[in-house]
Amino acid sequence: LNDSEEELKGMAGFIADTGVEIPWHISRFHPDYKFTERPTTPIETLKQAEKLGKEAGLRHIHLGNI
């Protein structure tokens, strides 16, 4: 629900403006328990977020649930 390119750029920019040494943990959504109507986040989306974070200057980006 919050993984559009615009939103990801905004998140990365906000973190970078606060401090480029702050780690950004990006977790992959997977349907579970009572929230099963949404699909799993594509790995490509996480890689795009990582790319945008690097472009914003972030130095510590961690992808999770891959």
URTASUL-V117979 format. One record per pair of residues at least 6 apart in sequence whose C-alpha atoms are under 8 Angstrom apart, sorted by the first residue. I is the first residue (numbers start at 1). J is the second residue. Records with the same first field share a line. If there is no record, write none. Layout:
# URTASUL-V117979
I = J / J
This chain:
# URTASUL-V117979
2 = 8
3 = 45
5 = 49
8 = 49 / 52
9 = 49 / 52 / 53 / 56
12 = 52 / 53 / 56 / 58
13 = 53 / 56
15 = 22 / 24 / 58
16 = 22 / 56 / 57 / 58
20 = 57 / 58 / 59 / 60
21 = 58 / 59 / 60
22 = 58 / 59 / 60
23 = 58 / 59 / 60 / 61 / 62
24 = 58 / 60 / 61 / 62
25 = 61 / 62 / 63 / 64
26 = 46 / 49 / 61 / 62 / 63 / 64
27 = 46 / 63 / 64 / 65
28 = 40 / 41 / 42 / 43 / 46 / 63 / 64 / 65 / 66
29 = 40 / 41 / 65
30 = 39 / 40 / 41
31 = 37 / 38 / 39 / 40
43 = 66
46 = 63
50 = 61 / 63
53 = 61
54 = 61
